[in-house]
Amino acid sequence: MPYEYVEDAVTSDVTFRAWGPDLATVFTAAADATTAIMVEDLATIEPRVSVPVELSAAALDLLLLAFLDEVVFQKDARRLLLRPAGVRISATLAGHALTAALAGEPIDPGRHALATDVKAVTLHGLRVLPTATGWYAEVTLDV
């Protein structure tokens, strides 16, 4: 996936950058980067459960925040490790809307080597910007 972790960004938090030719690719990469902080190997997550997601926000950065918050919420509330599928983003009169599915399974310590516990997605440095070749996002996670 098109993402990388930033080594010297914020002390005691994790910052990553995601990029792609379109917003759906960037949001997908950002969700995978978030889950990859929580589990050592994304490939161990099988799509046994699907959670539909419908969100809206006035700005793209806030839409990304809400989407990643849903990934963290599902881990905390339902003990699910989830990866994005079918992400679609559209403009609305009030801003932007997202529809997607988060697919994955309950945490199984026998199969999922857990890494770092993500507590929240922060507003610190949060941005979603167009580039010459597509889109770029930067996100900091509270761990």
N, C-alpha and C positions, 0 to 999 in steps of 0.2 A: 504494500500500500504506500501511497505517497505521503509519508510523514516522517519527521525526525524529532528527537528529543534535544532540547537545548540544555547544555551542561551548566552554564554559569548565569542562569536567568534570575531565579528567585530562591533564596535560601529556604530550605525545608518544604518547598513545593516542587512540582514538576511542570515544566513548560514544554510545549511541543508546537511545531509548525506543521500544517497540512496544506497541500496544494493539489491542483488538478485543473483540467480543462473546463470544468463546469462546477456549479455549486453542489450538485448531488455528489460528485466525486469527493469534493472537499469535506462535506458533512459526513460522508461514509468513512473517509480516512480519519477524521477527528474522532468519531465514535470508536473505531477500531483502536486508535492510539490510546483512548481512555480505557478501554477494556484491557489492552495489552499491559497497562500499568498494574492491573489487578491480578492478572494470571500470567504465568511465565510463557505459555504457549497457546496462542489463539487457535491453533489447529485442533486442540483438545476439546473445543466447544462444539458440540453437535447441535444442529437445529431441530430440537425435539419439541420446543414450545415457541409459539409466535405471539408477540404482543403488538397489536396495532397502535400506531402513534399518529395523532393529528394535533398539530400545534400551529399557533400564529403569533406573530410579534411585529411590532412597528419597525424594527431594524433587523438586518441580517445577523449582526453579532448577538443580539438578544434571542433570535431564533436558534442560533447554534447553542447558546447557553441553555435554553430550555430543552433542546434535544439531548445534549450531554447530561443535563440534570436527570432526564428520564432514565438514561443508562445507569447512572449512579443510584437513583431511587429504586429501580428494579433489583439491583444487587442488594441494597440495604433492606428493603421491605419484603421482597419475595425470594431473596437469596438466589437470584438468577444471574448467570453470566450471559450477556447478550451481544450479538453483532448485528449491524444494520443490513437491511435488504430493501431494495426497491424504493430508495429515497427519491422523493419528488418535491421540488420547491417551486413555488409560483408566486408571482406578484399579486397583491390584492389592493383594494382601495385603502385599507388600513396599514399596509406594509407588505408582509410576506407570510406565506403559509407553507407548511411541510406536512407531507404524508409519508409514512414509511412503515415497515415492519421491523421489529427487533426480534431476532431469532436466536435461540440458544437453549440452555438447560439449567436445572438447579445445580448449585455448587456441589461437587462431589470431591472431597479431599483425596480420595483414592485415585482420581483421574485428573484433577485440576491442581497443579502446583500453584498455590496462591502466592502472590508477590506482595504488592503494596496496597494498603487499603485507601481508596480514594474517598475522602470525606465530602468534597464539594468541588464544583466548578466555580472559579472566581471571576470577578469582573476585571481584575488586575491585568492590564495589557491586552484584554480581549479585543480581537479585531478580525473582521472579514473584509477583504479588499480585492478589487479587480486588479489583474496584472496584464502585462502584454500578451501572455499566453493562456490566461484563464483566471483562476481565483486562488487566493491565499488566505489562510487563517492562522492566528496565533492564540493559544489557550494556555492558561495556567490552572493547574489542579491543586487543591489543598489536600495534602496527604498526611 
